[in-house]
């Protein structure tokens, strides 16, 4: 059995592979973010905002519940099994988005996507932390989140372009088949179990038991994370006109978006995701100030370049 060593350099091939896997995880999120409200209005003729935005609620609630259990499951049955299970759950998602006959099928696809995201994203974070050990956890987390949210933006850009070039369905969801297949293949064949690294670290270091009572810092971190994710979803949730019409003019009869404007919301979506990492990885106070100033600007202006800056 090979000797277990902790550190980024010592485990660089596996670490880099997990970064790529998490990029595919992020790409699965970006697959629907830019155009799903347009699908609701144009393909299913939904007019009520609550009905259109129900996919965000279904995804968020499902992902939150699975996130809560993913860590324990990875300790009990192994990280790799949880990761592969997450990718197996993602396989039907692009097909449902392409061919769903009614809106409840879209919600079912988002429930599956929430389960998949809760298992895969959480597990890639845990596995990277296993590999690098206690001294480089922040770096591992930052690289994981950066790869994931850059992929969210690029995937949303691709689906926005395909929607503006062809139609809101099925063409924009074709890349999702590749994302899910590639993520499953890499996870099942090439990713190695990292639970042994965690056990090795536990034997080599003094165990620190979690607090049995509510901890003030933990409460503050949770609150910050909640607000952070709320701001991340707001460009999709509140800018219905921009989302549903791809920031351009739509011909409902042809279900096409203006080719000049289709990808623009996707760029804004990617910038929001990358900005979230700056917020959570080291400059929370400054980022809160930027968020307070930027959000009202985005809500009031129509120019897409200024929206990206805001």
N, C-alpha and C positions, 0 to 999 in steps of 0.2 A: 504494500500500500504506500503511495507516495506521501512524503512528508507534507503536512499542512503548514503553509506560511501565510501570514496576514500582510496586507499591503497592496496598494494599487499597482506598483511596478511588478510585484511578485505574481499577481493574478491578472495582468493586463489583458491577455487574450479573452478570458472569460468575462472580464469587466466590460471590455469593448463590445463583446457579443450581446451582453445584457443591455447596453446602451442602444444598440441597434434594435433589439427586441422591443424596448420601451418606445422607440421612435414609431414602430408599427402600432403599438398600443395607442399612442397619441394620434396617429393617422386615422385610426378607427373612429375617434371622437370627431375629428375634423371632417369626416366623411359627410356628416349630416348637418353640422351646425349652420352653415351658410345658407342652405337652400330648403331645409325641411319646412319652415313656415310657408315658403312658396309652394311646396308640394301640397300642404294642407289647403291652401286657398285655391290653387289652380287645378289640382288633380281630384281633390275631394270636396271642393266648393264649401269649405268651412269659413264662416264669417265671424263667429264669436271668438274673441281673443283668448278667453279661458280655454276653449276647445283646442285652439291652435297651439297654445303654450303648454298644454297638458303633457307633451312629450318631455319637457324639462323636468316636471314634477316626477313623472314615472322614473326617468333615468336617475334623478338625484336621490329619491327615496330608496330605490333598489341598490344603488351603489353605496349609499351610507350604511345600510344594513349589512351588506356583504363586506365592506371595509372593516366593520366592527369585528367580524368573525375571521377574516382572512389571516391575521397574525396567529391566532390560536390554531387554526387549521394547518398552517405551514409548520408549526412546531409539532403538531400531532402526526401528520402524515408525510411531511417533507415539502420543501419549497417547490421542487420541480413538479410534483404532482399537482399542486395547486395552480401553478403557472400553466401547465398543459390543459387542465380542466377549464381555466379561464379562456384559453384560445378555442377549445372545442365549443364552448358556449357562444363564441363570437362567429362561428362559421355560418349560421343561418342568417345573421343580421343583414348583410348586403342584399341577399336574395329577397328577404322580406321587404326591405326598403324599395327594391326594384319592382316587385310584382304584387305588393299588398293590395287586395281588392277593396279594403275599407280602412278608415282611420284607426279603429281598434287594433288592426294588425300592425300598424306603425307603432302604436303604443307597446304592443307585445315585443316588437323588435327593440325598442328602447329599454324595456325591462331586461331583455337578454344582454343588451349592450352594457347596462348598469352592472349586472352580475359579472360580466367579463372584465369590465374596467376595475371593479372592486377587487377581483382576484389577481389580474395581471399587473396592474400598476403598483398595487401594494406589494406584491411579491417581488417585482424587480427592484423596488427600493430595499426590501429586506435582504435580498441576495447580494446586492452591491455592498450594503453595510456589513454583511457577513464576511465578504472577501477582503475589505480594506482594514477592518479592525477598528479599534477605538480612536486612533489618532487622525483618521481621514474621513470620518463619517460625514462631516459637513460638505467636503468636496464630492463625495459619492452622491449625496442627496442633490447637490447643485447640478452635477452633470446629468443625473437622471431626469430632473425636472426640465432642464434646458432642452435636452433631446426630445422629451415628450411634447413640450409646448411649441417648439419649432416645427415639429411634425404636425401638430394640430393646425398651425397656420398654413403650412405648405399644402396639406391635404385639403383644407377648406378652400385655398386658392385654386387647386386643381378642380374641385367639384364646382366652384363658382364659374370657372372658365368653361367647363363642359356644359353646364346649364345654359350659359349664354351662347354657346356654339351650337348646341343641339336642343335639348329640352330638359325639364326638371326631372323626368324619369324616362328610361332607366339609365341612360348613359352616365350621369354623374356618379352612380354607385358602382360602376364596373371596377374601379380601382380597389374597392373594398374587398372584392373576392381575392385579389392579389395580396392585400395587406393581411387578411386573416390566414390565408394559406402559408404565406411566408413566415408569419409569427408562429404558427403552429409547428411548421417544419423546423425552424431554428430551435424552438423550445423543446421539442420532443427528441430531436436527434443530436443537437450540438451543445445545448446548455447542460451543465453538470450540477448535481446537487451541492448546495453550499451549507447545509445544516451542520456538517462536520466542522466547518470553520467557526460557527457560532459556539459549538461545544468546546472547541479548542480554546477559544477566547475565554469562555466561562471558567475553564480549568486554570487558566494562566492569570486571571485577574480576580480581585476581590469582588464578590457579588454585591450589588447595590439594590436593595429591595425598594420597590415603588412605595410611595406614601399610602398609608391606609386611610387617611383623611383627605378631603379636597385640598389641593395645593393652589396657592394664589397664582403662581406663574403658569401653571397648567391651565387654569381658568382663563387667564389673559391670552395665552397662545390659542386656545380653542375659540375665543371670541374673535381674535384677529383672523384666524382661518375662516371662520364663518363669514365675516364681512368681506374677506378677500374673495371667496368663492361667489358670494352674492354679486360683487362687482364684475367678476368674470362672466357671469351669465347675463348681466343686464343688457349688454349690446344686442343679444338675441332676444331677450325677453321683453324689452320695452320699446325697441325701435321697430315696431311691427311693419311700418310702411317701408322702411329701408330693407328689412329682411325679406319680406314677402315679395317685394318687387326688385330685389337684387340691386338696390341703389340705382335703378334706371327705370326705363319704361318697358312694360310687359304687355304683350299681346295675348290676352287670355285664350283666344281661340287657338293660337298656335302653341301656347305654353312655352314661349321663348322669352328670354331676357335680352336686353340690349347688350350686344357684344362688347361695347366699350365699358359698360358698368358692372357686368356680372361679377368679376372677381373682387370688387372693391371692398365689400363687406368682409370678405375673407382676409384681406390684408389687415383690416381693423381687428378682426378676431385674432389673428396671429400676434399682432402687437400687444393686445390685451393679455394674451397668454404669457408672452415673454416678460411683460411688465410685472406680472404676478410673481415671477421668480425673484425679481429685484426686491419686491416688497417683502417676501417671506425669507429671503436668504441673508439679510444683513442690515438693511436700512429701513426698518419698519416705520420709524417716526417720520423720516423724510418722505417715504412713499405714501404714508397716510395723507400728508399735506398735498402731495401731487394728486392723489386720488380725489380729495375734496375739491380741488380746483379743476381737475380734468373732467369729472363726471358731468357737472352742469353744462360745460362747454359742449360736450358730445351731444347732450340732450337738446341743445338749442340750435346747432348749426347744421347746415345741409351739405357743406363742402366736404368731400370725403378726405382730402388731403389734410385739412384742419382737424378732422375727426381722428385721423391716425396720430397726429401730433398731440392732441388732447388725451 
